[in-house]
Amino acid sequence: MSTESAVVNFSELVNKNKQTLARLQESPRLLLHRRDGEDLVLTTAARAEQDQTVVSAATRMLAAMARREPGSTELLLDILPDAFPWVRFLPEPDLHAFAVELVDTMRAADSIGNSASVAQLLIAWQHTAEVYSDPELLAALTRHHSEDYGPVPDPRDIA
């Protein structure tokens, strides 16, 4: 069995469902391309449960490791650049804040079985690191502005 996802068109699943679903014997997941929507991933319930079990175990192990003393925080801070190379652009206080927030959010997300908040947290901190990596952008965003530019328009109203 391959560890890669097989790629098929959604119409193939609709038109040749048995043959398409049989491909789950060869690959753990099927990436279904759709012309009129976001791509989908199809897997078996057992594999989805296994994936969730592994993620949950890793989360609990990371959270337990991060809370142990002494030196657990330093260890976590040491391994973060290996997992997320962009953290090298974060100032030291922000690196600590990211580490704490990551562990807390992973634990909370695991408790409800929804990792969307972890993904959002990672994207937000990566964007913060991107700002720190660009001196011109950082200067523009941290410069004191004496003027009040008024209320920010609701992005939903801009189209």
N, C-alpha and C positions, 0 to 999 in steps of 0.2 A: 504494500500500500504506500502510495506517495504521501508526503506530508504537505504537498502543495494543493491549493484549491484548484479544482477543474473549472474551466470557464466555458459556459454555454449561454446561448441566447435564451431568453425567457420563452420565446415561441417554441423552442425545441422541447422544453418541459411541457408545454401545453399540447403540442402535436405528437410527441413521442415520449409520453410520461414514464412508461415502464423502462424503456431503454435509458432514458436520462437519469431516472432515480437509481438504476442499477450502477451507475457510475459512482455512487456513494460507497460501493464496495472497494473501489480503487483509490478514492480520494476522500479525506475526511469532510470536505466541504465542496459545495458547488457555488461558484460565483455566477449569479444569473444576471446577464446584461439585459437591460430594458431600454427600449428606444424612447419611451414616454415617461420615464421615471427613474428614480434612483436605483442603482443596482442592488440586488438582494443576495444574501448568503443563505444557502440551504444546507442543513446538516441533520443528523439524526438527533432525537431527543436524548439518547444516551450520551452521545458525544458532547452535546451542549451542556448536559449536566456535569460531565467529566471536566469540561473546560471551566465551568463555574466553580467546581470543587477545587480545582488547582488554583484558580485566581483567589478564591476565598482563603485557602491555606497559606498562600504566599502573603496575602494581606495580613493575616493574623500573625504569621511569623515575623514580618517586618514590624508590625506594631509592637509585638512583644519585645523584639530586639531593641527597638528604639526607646522603650521605657525602662530598660535595665541599666543599672549603674554599676560600675563606673565605665566611662568611655564609650557608651553606646551612641551618644550623640555625635561624638567625634568620628566613630566608625561610619555612621550614616552619612555624615558630611564628607567623609573620604570617598565613599562609593558613589555618591550622587553624580560627580562628573563622568564616571564611567557609563552610568545609565542615561544621563542627560547632559551631553557635552556642553550645551548652551549655558549651563549654570555657572560656567567659568566667568561669564560676563556680569554676574550678579555681585553687588557689594556684599561683604560678609554678613551684615545684619539681615539682608534680604535672603541670603542663602539659608540662614538659620530659620527665618520665617517660612520659607518655602518647605524646608524639611518638616517642620512641625505641622504645617497646614496639609502637606501631602499625606502624612501618616494619619492625621485626624480625619481627613476627608476619605481616605481609603477605608478606614474602619467604619465610618458612618455609611458610606456607600455599600460596603459589604453587608452591613446589617439590614439593608433594605433590598439587596440584590439588584441594584441599578448603578452602574459605573459611569453614568453620564456626567455626574459632578466631578469625578476624577479627571475625565477627559477635558472638561472645561477648565479645571484648575491648571492642568498641564499646559494647555494652550495659552491661558492668561499669563502664567509665569514665563513661558517661552517668549511671549511678546514683550514682557518687561525686560528680559535679558536682551532681546533685539534692540530695544531702546538704549540700554546701557552700552551696547556694542558700537553704537553710532554716535560719536561725539557731537556732531552737528544736530542730530535729532534730539539727543539728551539736552543740549544747551537750549534748543528751541522750546522743549517741553518743560524745562525747569526754570526758565527765565521768569523773573518777576514781571508781571503785566500790571501796570497801574490802571489800565482802563478796564471798565466792566463792559463786556461785549453783549450783555443782556442775556435773557433766557435762551437756553439751547433748544432748538426745535426738536420736536418728537421725531425720531428717525422714521417712524411708521408713516408720517405725513409727507415725507420726501419721496417722490417717485419720479 
